[in-house]
């Protein structure tokens, strides 16, 4: 699959990279779906529905780690320095002293909110694809740094006939390194048009696009034929364990079942990447501990009973149906 030169969707995604195969285009059953990480987001699959996790798209624990480092720095250096040098500092440069205090308080608030978001974000925000209702159900979490009461979960339900897909690309350079990440985005359009009414990020933080291509093909095959015409994959382990979290960012040396599964699927290209990244174990291990803290604090995703019943078994609930046929998201606090 080659990159498109122009998107067919309006408005265009600012991070657009390419459009993927149209939902109703011919499905190539001979296409190989063998990415070693294709199943890392598989929560559930049966004849009725497919559930895709989005945990791999979030670097969970980073907010907690930054919060801990900032707290230790503030307690160990910034605050003692301010206390011991207050008289001299304020007498020589009062404006600079006030600026120092404002920056310290402001930094504490920003870092605190970042760490709080890391702990309040649900353990997973999955997306379900149901063949019977021909709908998708997205468990979204909305957060605003301006007002805490706006932090809430939101259920979005759309007809499968409204869904298309695209790849978004984000790149950044530090002067010495160039970082690229790709994301699979579900594009929700008005029925029969390419006018976009919503976009749902399904899987992101991927260095390459191959797994994203295969995931979209996997979903299309499931919705068209069910589990019979797609490769059998093992659902991911959804529990939160200290050891698995400790090696979350180094699964290639994890002694857990997840680690054994990861090693069994490794390809030759993975070995040089592992060789380059394993030297940063002094970052990955503390980040793994913070990942465990964040996941233990995080609430389990809780679907409203009506939506859970409909999205699992395909039994349409009339109280939800009127609102969701038009693609109107429903909130769950």
PENOR-V895651 format. One record per backbone hydrogen bond with DSSP energy under -1.0 kcal/mol. CO is the residue of the C=O (numbers start at 1). NH is the residue of the N-H. E is the energy in kcal/mol with one decimal. If there is no record, write none. Layout:
co:CO nh:NH e:E
co:CO nh:NH e:E
//
This chain:
co:10 nh:196 e:-3.3
co:13 nh:16 e:-2.3
co:15 nh:169 e:-3.3
co:18 nh:167 e:-3.4
co:22 nh:25 e:-1.5
co:27 nh:29 e:-1.0
co:28 nh:31 e:-1.3
co:35 nh:38 e:-1.8
co:37 nh:40 e:-1.2
co:39 nh:42 e:-1.3
co:41 nh:53 e:-3.8
co:42 nh:236 e:-2.7
co:44 nh:51 e:-2.8
co:48 nh:131 e:-2.7
co:49 nh:46 e:-1.6
co:50 nh:129 e:-2.9
co:51 nh:43 e:-2.4
co:51 nh:44 e:-1.3
co:52 nh:127 e:-2.2
co:55 nh:58 e:-1.5
co:58 nh:60 e:-1.8
co:59 nh:62 e:-1.4
co:61 nh:65 e:-2.5
co:62 nh:66 e:-2.6
co:63 nh:67 e:-2.2
co:64 nh:68 e:-2.5
co:65 nh:69 e:-2.5
co:66 nh:70 e:-2.5
co:67 nh:71 e:-2.4
co:68 nh:72 e:-2.6
co:69 nh:73 e:-2.2
co:70 nh:74 e:-2.7
co:71 nh:75 e:-2.8
co:72 nh:76 e:-2.5
co:73 nh:77 e:-2.1
co:73 nh:78 e:-1.7
co:74 nh:79 e:-2.8
co:77 nh:81 e:-2.7
co:78 nh:82 e:-1.8
co:79 nh:83 e:-2.4
co:80 nh:84 e:-2.7
co:81 nh:85 e:-1.8
co:85 nh:89 e:-3.2
co:86 nh:90 e:-3.1
co:87 nh:91 e:-2.0
co:88 nh:92 e:-2.1
co:89 nh:93 e:-2.4
co:93 nh:97 e:-2.0
co:94 nh:98 e:-2.4
co:95 nh:99 e:-2.5
co:96 nh:100 e:-2.3
co:97 nh:101 e:-2.1
co:98 nh:102 e:-2.7
co:99 nh:103 e:-2.5
co:100 nh:104 e:-2.1
co:101 nh:105 e:-2.6
co:102 nh:106 e:-3.1
co:103 nh:107 e:-2.6
co:104 nh:108 e:-1.8
co:105 nh:109 e:-2.2
co:106 nh:110 e:-2.5
co:107 nh:111 e:-2.6
co:108 nh:112 e:-2.2
co:109 nh:113 e:-2.4
co:110 nh:114 e:-2.1
co:111 nh:115 e:-2.5
co:112 nh:116 e:-2.5
co:113 nh:117 e:-2.6
co:114 nh:118 e:-1.7
co:115 nh:119 e:-1.4
co:116 nh:120 e:-2.1
co:117 nh:121 e:-2.1
co:126 nh:139 e:-2.5
co:127 nh:52 e:-2.9
co:128 nh:137 e:-2.6
co:129 nh:50 e:-2.3
co:130 nh:135 e:-1.0
co:134 nh:160 e:-3.1
co:135 nh:130 e:-2.6
co:136 nh:158 e:-1.9
co:137 nh:128 e:-2.9
co:138 nh:156 e:-2.6
co:140 nh:154 e:-2.6
co:142 nh:152 e:-2.3
co:147 nh:150 e:-1.3
co:148 nh:151 e:-2.0
co:152 nh:142 e:-3.2
co:153 nh:332 e:-2.0
co:154 nh:140 e:-2.9
co:155 nh:330 e:-3.5
co:156 nh:138 e:-3.2
co:158 nh:136 e:-2.7
co:159 nh:162 e:-1.7
co:160 nh:163 e:-1.7
co:162 nh:189 e:-2.6
co:164 nh:187 e:-2.2
co:165 nh:20 e:-2.1
co:166 nh:185 e:-2.8
co:167 nh:17 e:-2.7
co:167 nh:18 e:-1.5
co:168 nh:183 e:-2.3
co:170 nh:181 e:-2.7
co:172 nh:179 e:-3.2
co:177 nh:174 e:-2.3
co:179 nh:172 e:-2.4
co:181 nh:170 e:-2.9
co:182 nh:206 e:-2.0
co:183 nh:168 e:-2.7
co:184 nh:202 e:-2.8
co:184 nh:203 e:-1.4
co:185 nh:166 e:-2.1
co:186 nh:200 e:-2.5
co:187 nh:164 e:-2.4
co:188 nh:197 e:-3.2
co:188 nh:198 e:-1.4
co:190 nh:193 e:-2.4
co:194 nh:10 e:-2.1
co:195 nh:190 e:-2.3
co:198 nh:188 e:-2.8
co:200 nh:186 e:-3.2
co:203 nh:184 e:-3.8
co:206 nh:182 e:-3.0
co:209 nh:213 e:-2.4
co:210 nh:214 e:-2.2
co:211 nh:215 e:-2.4
co:212 nh:216 e:-1.9
co:213 nh:217 e:-2.0
co:214 nh:218 e:-2.6
co:215 nh:219 e:-2.3
co:216 nh:220 e:-2.3
co:217 nh:221 e:-2.4
co:218 nh:222 e:-2.2
co:219 nh:223 e:-2.5
co:220 nh:224 e:-1.6
co:221 nh:225 e:-3.2
co:222 nh:226 e:-2.0
co:226 nh:229 e:-1.1
co:227 nh:230 e:-1.2
co:241 nh:245 e:-2.2
co:242 nh:246 e:-2.4
co:243 nh:247 e:-1.7
co:245 nh:248 e:-1.6
co:247 nh:250 e:-1.3
co:250 nh:253 e:-1.9
co:256 nh:260 e:-2.1
co:257 nh:261 e:-2.3
co:258 nh:262 e:-2.3
co:259 nh:263 e:-2.5
co:260 nh:264 e:-1.8
co:267 nh:270 e:-1.7
co:270 nh:274 e:-2.5
co:271 nh:275 e:-2.4
co:272 nh:276 e:-1.7
co:273 nh:277 e:-1.8
co:274 nh:278 e:-2.6
co:277 nh:280 e:-2.0
co:278 nh:281 e:-1.3
co:280 nh:283 e:-2.2
co:280 nh:284 e:-2.1
co:281 nh:285 e:-2.7
co:283 nh:287 e:-2.0
co:284 nh:288 e:-2.1
co:285 nh:289 e:-2.0
co:286 nh:290 e:-2.2
co:287 nh:291 e:-2.0
co:288 nh:292 e:-1.8
co:289 nh:293 e:-2.0
co:290 nh:294 e:-2.7
co:291 nh:295 e:-2.4
co:292 nh:296 e:-2.2
co:293 nh:297 e:-1.8
co:294 nh:298 e:-1.7
co:299 nh:123 e:-2.4
co:304 nh:308 e:-2.9
co:305 nh:309 e:-2.2
co:306 nh:310 e:-2.2
co:307 nh:311 e:-3.2
co:308 nh:312 e:-1.5
co:309 nh:313 e:-2.3
co:310 nh:314 e:-1.7
co:317 nh:320 e:-1.2
co:317 nh:321 e:-2.2
co:318 nh:322 e:-1.3
co:320 nh:324 e:-2.1
co:321 nh:325 e:-1.9
co:323 nh:328 e:-1.4
co:324 nh:327 e:-1.6
co:330 nh:155 e:-3.5
co:332 nh:153 e:-1.0
//
